[in-house]
Amino acid sequence: MASKDFRINEMIRVSEVRLLGEDGEQLGVVSTPKALEIARSSELDLVEIAPQAQPPVCRIVDFGKFKFELEKKNRETRRNQKQVKQKEVRMQMGIDDHDLEFKTKHVREFLAEGNKVKVSVRFRGRQLAHVEFGAEVLKRVQELLGEANFVLEKAPLLEGRMMSMWLAPKAKK
């Protein structure tokens, strides 16, 4: 939640609020002017932190410090998120067995790193009349990978001159 989303001090327009003290202890349901008076007496701000609650929840805090802590938490959660990368492996319709195994090995490595993989077969010229051979290549890739380490996220689908499927790594427990 951004700082502009919080109502502070006189911006709070409800008749009564559930008040939390500086340390997070509950001070009960009090009228808004009384809560504002309590906040001012300790030279702090009254910040509405849960406006959807009945009555809205307000907290007595130093608003600058509150915003800083919120930004710090947001930075920390962004830092801890793992970015899932998408890789693509392209093949030809008449790919040789050794080449297929070699490219499948790359797909396996990408999946082991935690990346999603798009495996695609490109059709050139008259090859588009025999898309079933491309589907067979993608099926052989699935067989070479085995069922243990991936999830078929999107089944083989013809898009223009490319037939592709999406594979994702299985979630680790």
N, CA and C of each residue as an Amber inpcrd file, in Angstrom:
protein
   519
   0.8440000  -1.1760000   0.0000000   0.0000000   0.0000000   0.0000000
   0.8940000   1.2450000   0.0000000   0.6770000   2.1860000  -0.8790000
   1.4830000   3.3940000  -0.9770000   1.0840000   4.3760000   0.1190000
   1.9780000   5.3300000   0.3870000   1.7210000   6.2830000   1.4630000
   0.5180000   7.1640000   1.1440000   0.2500000   7.4350000  -0.1360000
  -0.8930000   8.2740000  -0.4810000  -2.2130000   7.5460000  -0.2380000
  -2.1680000   6.2410000   0.0230000  -3.3710000   5.4590000   0.2800000
  -3.8100000   5.5420000   1.7380000  -2.9730000   6.0910000   2.5950000
  -3.2970000   6.1800000   4.0130000  -3.9100000   7.5420000   4.3220000
  -4.9330000   7.5090000   5.1770000  -5.4880000   8.7690000   5.6710000
  -4.8450000   9.0180000   7.0220000  -4.4080000  10.2550000   7.2290000
  -3.7610000  10.5860000   8.4950000  -4.4560000  11.7910000   9.1370000
  -4.3920000  11.8300000  10.4470000  -4.9120000  12.9170000  11.2710000
  -6.2900000  13.4080000  10.8460000  -6.4280000  14.6880000  10.3810000
  -7.7360000  15.2730000  10.0620000  -8.3830000  14.6550000   8.8230000
  -7.6590000  13.8890000   8.0530000  -8.2260000  13.2690000   6.8510000
  -9.1850000  12.1310000   7.2100000  -9.0870000  11.6260000   8.4220000
  -9.9470000  10.5290000   8.8760000 -11.3140000  11.1110000   9.2140000
 -12.3520000  10.6970000   8.4730000 -13.6720000  11.3220000   8.5610000
 -14.7480000  10.4360000   9.1810000 -14.3770000   9.4060000   9.9210000
 -15.3910000   8.5440000  10.5390000 -15.6150000   8.9810000  11.9830000
 -16.7350000   8.5750000  12.5640000 -17.0690000   9.0320000  13.9120000
 -16.2470000   8.3420000  14.9990000 -15.9940000   7.0290000  14.8070000
 -15.1760000   6.3260000  15.7990000 -14.2650000   5.2990000  15.1320000
 -13.1660000   5.0070000  15.8150000 -12.1500000   4.1020000  15.2570000
 -11.6990000   3.1180000  16.3260000 -11.1730000   1.9740000  15.8490000
 -10.5180000   1.0260000  16.7620000  -9.0660000   1.4860000  16.8400000
  -8.6100000   1.8220000  18.0090000  -7.3100000   2.4680000  18.1790000
  -6.2460000   1.4940000  18.6540000  -5.0870000   1.5580000  17.9950000
  -3.9040000   0.7950000  18.4050000  -2.8520000   1.7880000  18.8670000
  -2.1830000   1.4740000  19.9480000  -1.1500000   2.3620000  20.4750000
   0.1520000   2.2380000  19.7090000   1.1800000   2.9300000  20.2250000
   2.5020000   2.9380000  19.5850000   3.0950000   1.5320000  19.4970000
   2.9040000   0.7360000  20.5310000   3.4900000  -0.6090000  20.5820000
   2.5780000  -1.6590000  19.9700000   1.4320000  -1.2420000  19.4240000
   0.5130000  -2.1920000  18.8160000  -0.5420000  -2.7050000  19.7760000
  -0.5450000  -2.2010000  21.0380000  -1.5460000  -2.6650000  21.9950000
  -2.9020000  -2.0200000  21.6750000  -3.9690000  -2.7660000  21.8950000
  -5.3130000  -2.2830000  21.5870000  -5.7820000  -1.3330000  22.6850000
  -6.2390000  -0.1590000  22.2550000  -6.7750000   0.8170000  23.2000000
  -8.2930000   0.8680000  23.1390000  -8.8790000   0.0180000  22.2700000
 -10.3350000  -0.0810000  22.1890000 -10.9270000   0.8370000  21.1380000
 -12.2670000   0.8710000  21.1030000 -12.9920000   1.7250000  20.1610000
 -13.2090000   3.0810000  20.8260000 -12.6890000   4.1390000  20.1710000
 -12.8150000   5.5040000  20.7090000 -13.2820000   6.4360000  19.5930000
 -13.7630000   7.6010000  19.9790000 -14.1850000   8.5810000  18.9710000
 -12.9350000   9.1190000  18.2680000 -13.1050000   9.5560000  17.0270000
 -11.9620000  10.0380000  16.2330000 -11.3140000  11.2690000  16.8650000
 -12.0840000  12.2630000  17.3450000 -11.4270000  13.4180000  17.9820000
 -10.6000000  13.0180000  19.2140000 -11.1150000  12.0450000  19.9820000
 -10.3690000  11.5920000  21.1730000  -9.0690000  10.8920000  20.7390000
  -9.1570000  10.0610000  19.6700000  -7.9700000   9.3600000  19.1640000
  -6.9420000  10.3650000  18.6580000  -7.4150000  11.4040000  17.9890000
  -6.5220000  12.4520000  17.4740000  -5.8470000  13.1910000  18.6300000
  -6.6080000  13.4190000  19.6900000  -6.0790000  14.0980000  20.8800000
  -4.9930000  13.2420000  21.5390000  -5.2260000  11.9110000  21.6260000
  -4.2390000  10.9980000  22.2150000  -2.9550000  11.0000000  21.3820000
  -3.1160000  10.9830000  20.0510000  -1.9540000  10.9750000  19.1540000
  -1.1560000  12.2690000  19.2890000  -1.8500000  13.4090000  19.3390000
  -1.1630000  14.7070000  19.4440000  -0.4550000  14.8620000  20.7830000
  -1.0500000  14.2960000  21.8420000  -0.4340000  14.4150000  23.1730000
   0.9120000  13.6780000  23.2210000   1.0550000  12.6370000  22.4130000
   2.3530000  11.9370000  22.3650000   3.1860000  12.3830000  21.1610000
   2.7690000  13.5150000  20.5190000   3.4820000  14.1140000  19.3880000
   3.6890000  13.1350000  18.2350000   2.6390000  12.3520000  17.9440000
   2.6780000  11.4000000  16.8360000   1.4630000  11.6120000  15.9340000
   1.3430000  10.7750000  14.9000000   0.2380000  10.8940000  13.9510000
  -0.7600000   9.7570000  14.1550000  -2.0040000  10.0290000  13.7890000
  -3.0470000   9.0120000  13.7700000  -3.1750000   8.5500000  12.3230000
  -2.8780000   7.2660000  12.0750000  -2.8660000   6.7330000  10.7100000
  -3.9070000   5.6280000  10.5930000  -4.7700000   5.7270000   9.5630000
  -5.7830000   4.7160000   9.3030000  -5.1240000   3.5790000   8.5330000
  -5.0100000   2.4010000   9.1670000  -4.3020000   1.2890000   8.5170000
  -5.2360000   0.2330000   7.9440000  -6.4870000   0.1920000   8.4090000
  -7.4530000  -0.7690000   7.8730000  -8.8030000  -0.0690000   7.7070000
  -8.9740000   0.6870000   6.6010000 -10.2050000   1.4530000   6.4260000
 -11.4380000   0.5870000   6.1540000 -11.2550000  -0.6400000   5.6790000
 -12.3910000  -1.4940000   5.3480000 -13.0000000  -2.1650000   6.5760000
 -12.3250000  -2.1440000   7.7070000 -12.8300000  -2.7890000   8.9330000
 -13.9770000  -1.9630000   9.5230000 -14.7540000  -2.6120000  10.3800000
 -15.8570000  -1.9300000  11.0620000 -15.6130000  -1.9540000  12.5520000
 -15.3440000  -0.9200000  13.2590000 -14.9550000   0.3940000  12.7580000
 -13.5270000   0.3550000  12.1960000 -13.1310000   1.3640000  11.3910000
 -11.7870000   1.3750000  10.8020000 -10.6960000   1.3400000  11.8840000
  -9.5880000   0.6720000  11.5520000  -8.4980000   0.5310000  12.5140000
  -7.4860000   1.6520000  12.2760000  -7.1490000   2.3730000  13.3450000
  -6.1600000   3.4480000  13.2660000  -5.0500000   3.1580000  14.2650000
  -3.8690000   3.6650000  13.9370000  -2.7110000   3.4080000  14.7850000
  -1.9930000   4.7120000  15.0750000  -1.4630000   4.8250000  16.2580000
  -0.6910000   6.0080000  16.6300000   0.7770000   5.7140000  16.3270000
   1.3170000   6.4180000  15.3340000   2.7080000   6.2090000  14.9070000
   3.3040000   7.5130000  14.3850000   4.6200000   7.5130000  14.2310000
   5.2960000   8.5930000  13.5110000   5.1520000   8.2480000  12.0330000
   4.4090000   9.0580000  11.2550000   4.0600000   8.7110000   9.8810000
   5.2960000   8.5600000   8.9890000   6.2980000   9.3760000   9.1640000
   7.5300000   9.2660000   8.3660000   8.2190000   7.9310000   8.5910000
   8.3150000   7.5430000   9.8550000   8.9380000   6.2620000  10.1960000
   8.0870000   5.0940000   9.6740000   6.7600000   5.2400000   9.7690000
   5.8200000   4.2270000   9.2980000   5.9920000   3.9950000   7.7960000
   6.0720000   5.1060000   7.0150000   6.2790000   5.0030000   5.5680000
   7.6190000   4.3270000   5.2560000   8.6500000   4.6920000   5.9830000
   9.9810000   4.1120000   5.7680000   9.9700000   2.6100000   6.0070000
   9.3480000   2.1690000   7.0970000   9.2720000   0.7400000   7.4170000
   8.4990000  -0.0230000   6.3480000   7.4080000   0.5970000   5.8470000
   6.6040000  -0.0220000   4.7980000   7.4210000  -0.2070000   3.5200000
   8.1530000   0.8280000   3.1200000   9.0070000   0.7530000   1.9250000
  10.1010000  -0.3010000   2.1090000  10.6400000  -0.3770000   3.3110000
  11.6870000  -1.3580000   3.6140000  11.1540000  -2.7820000   3.4520000
   9.9290000  -3.0220000   3.9470000   9.3010000  -4.3400000   3.8030000
   9.0660000  -4.6700000   2.3290000   8.5720000  -3.6750000   1.5690000
   8.3110000  -3.8890000   0.1370000   9.5870000  -4.2220000  -0.6190000
  10.6760000  -3.5130000  -0.3090000  11.9720000  -3.8000000  -0.9620000
  12.4250000  -5.2110000  -0.6290000  12.2480000  -5.6010000   0.6170000
  12.6770000  -6.9360000   1.0640000  11.8830000  -8.0310000   0.3510000
  10.5720000  -7.8530000   0.2170000   9.7700000  -8.8730000  -0.4620000
  10.1190000  -8.9430000  -1.9400000  10.3980000  -7.7970000  -2.5780000
  10.8100000  -7.8190000  -3.9900000  12.1510000  -8.5200000  -4.1550000
  13.0510000  -8.3230000  -3.1980000  14.3710000  -8.9400000  -3.2780000
  14.2730000 -10.4550000  -3.1270000  13.3210000 -10.9230000  -2.3160000
  13.1960000 -12.3530000  -2.0620000  12.4080000 -13.1040000  -3.1200000
  11.7640000 -12.3780000  -4.0460000  11.0120000 -13.0450000  -5.0950000
  11.9590000 -13.6080000  -6.1300000  11.6680000 -14.8260000  -6.5800000
  12.4940000 -15.4400000  -7.6140000  11.8720000 -15.1350000  -8.9640000
  12.6750000 -14.5750000  -9.8450000  12.2110000 -14.2740000 -11.1890000
  12.2530000 -15.5480000 -12.0220000  11.1200000 -15.9390000 -12.5910000
  11.0650000 -17.1190000 -13.4480000  11.3760000 -16.6590000 -14.8580000
  12.4330000 -17.2050000 -15.4150000  12.8100000 -16.8330000 -16.7710000
  12.1810000 -17.8070000 -17.7520000  12.0030000 -17.3130000 -18.9580000
  11.4390000 -18.1480000 -20.0060000  12.5220000 -18.3970000 -21.0490000
  12.7300000 -19.6590000 -21.3600000  13.7170000 -20.0460000 -22.3620000
  12.9840000 -20.6680000 -23.5420000  13.6250000 -20.6440000 -24.6950000
  13.0210000 -21.2640000 -25.8720000  14.0470000 -22.1460000 -26.5610000
  13.6160000 -23.3250000 -26.9520000  14.4370000 -24.2540000 -27.7230000
  13.6870000 -24.5290000 -29.0170000  14.3440000 -24.1990000 -30.1430000
  13.7080000 -24.3990000 -31.4530000  14.2690000 -25.6350000 -32.1270000
  13.4040000 -26.3110000 -32.8510000  13.7980000 -27.5290000 -33.5570000
  13.2260000 -27.5060000 -34.9690000  13.7520000 -28.3930000 -35.8010000
  13.2320000 -28.5640000 -37.1610000  12.3490000 -29.8040000 -37.1820000
  11.5090000 -29.9020000 -38.1880000  10.6030000 -31.0400000 -38.2970000
  11.3790000 -32.3490000 -38.5140000  12.4170000 -32.3310000 -39.3190000
  13.1650000 -33.5520000 -39.6120000  14.4380000 -33.6680000 -38.8000000
  14.3660000 -33.3710000 -37.4990000  15.5540000 -33.3850000 -36.6430000
  16.0510000 -34.8170000 -36.4320000  17.3610000 -34.9760000 -36.4190000
  17.9890000 -36.2840000 -36.2250000  17.8920000 -36.6810000 -34.7470000
  17.9800000 -37.9670000 -34.4580000  17.8430000 -38.4660000 -33.0850000
  18.8730000 -37.8580000 -32.1410000  20.1430000 -37.8060000 -32.5810000
  21.2020000 -37.2760000 -31.7240000  20.9600000 -35.7950000 -31.4280000
  20.5740000 -35.0330000 -32.4550000  20.3000000 -33.6080000 -32.2580000
  19.1160000 -33.4080000 -31.3120000  18.1070000 -34.2510000 -31.4470000
  16.9360000 -34.1760000 -30.5750000  17.3390000 -34.4380000 -29.1210000
  18.1710000 -35.4430000 -28.9070000  18.6440000 -35.7560000 -27.5490000
  19.4640000 -34.6140000 -26.9870000  20.3040000 -34.0050000 -27.8260000
  21.1660000 -32.9020000 -27.3950000  20.3170000 -31.6980000 -26.9680000
  19.3240000 -31.3480000 -27.7860000  18.4770000 -30.2050000 -27.4560000
  17.5700000 -30.5100000 -26.2580000  17.1520000 -31.7460000 -26.1170000
  16.3360000 -32.1500000 -24.9700000  17.1520000 -32.0390000 -23.6830000
  18.4610000 -32.3070000 -23.7960000  19.3480000 -32.1550000 -22.6330000
  19.3550000 -30.6880000 -22.1700000  19.3500000 -29.7460000 -23.1220000
  19.2910000 -28.3260000 -22.7760000  17.9620000 -27.9860000 -22.0980000
  16.8730000 -28.5520000 -22.6020000  15.5540000 -28.3270000 -22.0010000
  15.5690000 -28.8220000 -20.5560000  16.1400000 -29.9880000 -20.3320000
  16.2290000 -30.5710000 -18.9900000  17.0210000 -29.6460000 -18.0550000
  18.1290000 -29.0770000 -18.5590000  18.9470000 -28.1700000 -17.7470000
  18.1750000 -26.8970000 -17.3930000  17.4560000 -26.3510000 -18.3790000
  16.6650000 -25.1470000 -18.1120000  15.6050000 -25.4160000 -17.0530000
  14.9430000 -26.5560000 -17.1390000  13.9200000 -26.9210000 -16.1610000
  14.5360000 -27.1080000 -14.7770000  15.7450000 -27.6940000 -14.7250000
  16.4250000 -27.9080000 -13.4450000  16.7870000 -26.5750000 -12.7860000
  17.0380000 -25.5380000 -13.6050000  17.3490000 -24.2080000 -13.0680000
  16.0960000 -23.4760000 -12.5950000  14.9180000 -24.0540000 -12.8940000
  13.6730000 -23.4470000 -12.4540000  13.0360000 -22.5430000 -13.4970000
  13.4630000 -22.6380000 -14.7520000  12.9190000 -21.8030000 -15.8140000
  11.7940000 -22.5110000 -16.5610000  10.8850000 -21.7140000 -17.1230000
   9.8760000 -22.2660000 -18.0240000  10.5300000 -22.3920000 -19.3880000
  10.1260000 -23.3970000 -20.1540000  10.7440000 -23.6290000 -21.4570000
   9.6590000 -23.7510000 -22.5270000   9.8720000 -23.0260000 -23.6140000
   9.0020000 -23.1340000 -24.7790000   9.7580000 -23.9590000 -25.8100000
   9.2240000 -25.1120000 -26.1460000   9.8390000 -25.9780000 -27.1520000
   9.0200000 -25.7970000 -28.4240000   9.6880000 -25.3850000 -29.5120000
   8.9300000 -25.1170000 -30.7370000   9.5750000 -25.7800000 -31.9410000
   8.7220000 -26.1100000 -32.8970000   9.1480000 -26.7100000 -34.1660000
   8.7170000 -25.7350000 -35.2630000   9.6840000 -25.3610000 -36.1160000
   9.3970000 -24.4210000 -37.2030000   9.1490000 -25.1940000 -38.4920000
   8.1050000 -24.8160000 -39.1980000   7.7830000 -25.4420000 -40.4850000
   8.1810000 -24.4850000 -41.5980000   8.8510000 -25.0320000 -42.6300000
   9.2880000 -24.2040000 -43.7480000   8.6770000 -24.7380000 -45.0410000
   8.1830000 -23.8220000 -45.8420000   7.6520000 -24.1960000 -47.1490000
   6.5150000 -25.1870000 -47.0650000   6.6750000 -26.2930000 -47.7690000
   5.6090000 -27.3000000 -47.8490000   5.4870000 -28.1680000 -46.6000000
   6.4090000 -28.0140000 -45.6760000   6.3360000 -28.7930000 -44.4330000
   5.0470000 -28.5150000 -43.6670000   4.4580000 -27.3520000 -43.9000000
   3.2360000 -26.9720000 -43.2000000   2.0710000 -27.9130000 -43.5180000
   2.1890000 -28.6610000 -44.5950000   1.1450000 -29.6180000 -44.9560000
   1.2030000 -30.8620000 -44.0690000   2.3160000 -31.0590000 -43.3570000
   2.4870000 -32.2570000 -42.5130000   2.8290000 -31.8510000 -41.0740000
   1.9070000 -31.1350000 -40.4400000   2.1460000 -30.6790000 -39.0700000
   2.1860000 -31.8410000 -38.0800000   1.6360000 -32.9750000 -38.4540000
   1.6420000 -34.1280000 -37.5350000   3.0670000 -34.6000000 -37.2480000
   4.0160000 -34.3750000 -38.1780000   5.4090000 -34.7530000 -37.9350000
   6.0230000 -33.8370000 -36.8730000   5.6320000 -32.5730000 -36.8830000
   6.0930000 -31.6350000 -35.8480000   5.5490000 -32.0140000 -34.4900000
   4.2810000 -32.4260000 -34.4580000   3.6720000 -32.8560000 -33.1950000
   4.3980000 -34.0910000 -32.6620000   4.8180000 -34.9600000 -33.5800000
   5.5620000 -36.1640000 -33.1910000   6.9050000 -35.7970000 -32.5570000
   7.5820000 -34.7710000 -33.0960000   8.8650000 -34.3160000 -32.5290000
   8.6430000 -33.8230000 -31.0940000   7.6010000 -33.0350000 -30.8710000
   7.3260000 -32.5190000 -29.5230000   6.9570000 -33.6480000 -28.5650000
   6.2500000 -34.6500000 -29.0700000   5.8910000 -35.8070000 -28.2490000
   7.1510000 -36.5850000 -27.8490000   8.1050000 -36.7140000 -28.7920000
   9.3670000 -37.4090000 -28.4840000  10.1770000 -36.6450000 -27.4420000
  10.1260000 -35.3080000 -27.4780000  10.8150000 -34.5060000 -26.4510000
  10.2390000 -34.8280000 -25.0830000   8.9150000 -34.8930000 -24.9960000
   8.2650000 -35.2240000 -23.7160000   8.6880000 -36.6050000 -23.2220000
   8.7750000 -37.5730000 -24.1540000   9.1770000 -38.9300000 -23.7760000
  10.6180000 -38.9590000 -23.2880000  11.5110000 -38.2120000 -23.9500000
  12.9100000 -38.1790000 -23.5360000  13.0890000 -37.5140000 -22.1800000
  12.2600000 -36.5240000 -21.8840000  12.3610000 -35.8530000 -20.5860000
  11.8610000 -36.7350000 -19.4530000  10.8690000 -37.5530000 -19.7090000
  10.2740000 -38.3570000 -18.6380000   9.2990000 -37.4960000 -17.8600000
   8.4090000 -38.0990000 -17.1390000   7.3610000 -37.3670000 -16.4240000
   7.8180000 -36.7960000 -15.0860000   9.0050000 -37.1560000 -14.6190000
   9.3930000 -36.8400000 -13.2470000   9.6920000 -35.3610000 -12.9860000
  10.2220000 -34.6170000 -13.9610000  10.7430000 -33.2960000 -13.6140000
  10.0570000 -32.1100000 -14.2860000   8.9270000 -32.2960000 -14.9580000
   8.2740000 -31.1510000 -15.5820000   6.7660000 -31.3130000 -15.6040000
   6.1000000 -30.1820000 -15.8360000   4.6530000 -30.1470000 -15.9780000
   4.3740000 -29.5410000 -17.3450000   3.5120000 -30.1800000 -18.1080000
   3.1220000 -29.6560000 -19.4150000   2.1390000 -28.5260000 -19.1610000
   2.6220000 -27.2920000 -19.3170000   1.8020000 -26.1350000 -19.0090000
   0.8530000 -25.7930000 -20.1550000   1.3350000 -25.9510000 -21.3790000
   0.5000000 -25.6760000 -22.5520000   0.8060000 -26.7370000 -23.5910000
  -0.2000000 -27.4750000 -23.9870000  -0.0420000 -28.5770000 -24.9420000
   0.4050000 -28.0430000 -26.3090000   0.9900000 -28.9110000 -27.1560000
   1.4310000 -28.4750000 -28.4870000   0.2910000 -27.8140000 -29.2690000
   0.5980000 -26.6290000 -29.8060000  -0.4000000 -25.8460000 -30.5100000
   0.2510000 -25.1740000 -31.7100000  -0.4150000 -25.1930000 -32.8510000
   0.0960000 -24.5910000 -34.0710000  -0.2370000 -23.1040000 -34.0780000
   0.8010000 -22.2720000 -34.1790000   0.6460000 -20.8140000 -34.2320000
   1.3840000 -20.3150000 -35.4610000   0.6830000 -20.0930000 -36.5440000
   1.3360000 -19.6610000 -37.7800000   2.1780000 -20.7880000 -38.3490000
   3.4860000 -20.5470000 -38.4900000   4.4080000 -21.5540000 -39.0110000
   5.1760000 -22.2690000 -37.8930000   4.7550000 -22.0580000 -36.6440000
   5.4370000 -22.6660000 -35.4950000   4.4400000 -23.5050000 -34.6990000
   4.8770000 -24.6690000 -34.2580000   4.1020000 -25.4740000 -33.3210000
   4.9100000 -25.4770000 -32.0330000   4.2710000 -25.0950000 -30.9280000
   5.0370000 -24.9980000 -29.6940000   4.2550000 -25.5320000 -28.5030000
   5.0120000 -25.8590000 -27.4630000   4.4250000 -26.2920000 -26.1900000
   5.2440000 -25.6510000 -25.0790000   4.6060000 -25.4220000 -23.9390000
   5.2790000 -24.8300000 -22.7870000   5.4550000 -25.8850000 -21.7020000
   6.6750000 -25.9290000 -21.1430000   6.9830000 -26.8440000 -20.0500000
   7.4080000 -26.0040000 -18.8330000   6.9910000 -26.4190000 -17.6640000
   7.3810000 -25.7350000 -16.4340000   7.9530000 -26.7690000 -15.4700000
   8.8970000 -26.3620000 -14.6260000   9.4440000 -27.3120000 -13.6470000
   8.3920000 -27.6510000 -12.6030000   8.4660000 -28.8650000 -12.0790000
   7.5440000 -29.2580000 -11.0230000   7.9190000 -28.4870000  -9.7590000
   6.9080000 -28.1240000  -9.0020000   7.1430000 -27.3830000  -7.7610000
   7.8610000 -28.2690000  -6.7570000   8.8730000 -27.6800000  -6.1160000
   9.6270000 -28.4320000  -5.1090000   8.8910000 -28.3610000  -3.7930000
   8.9030000 -29.4580000  -3.0340000   8.1780000 -29.5160000  -1.7570000
   9.0700000 -29.1040000  -0.6170000
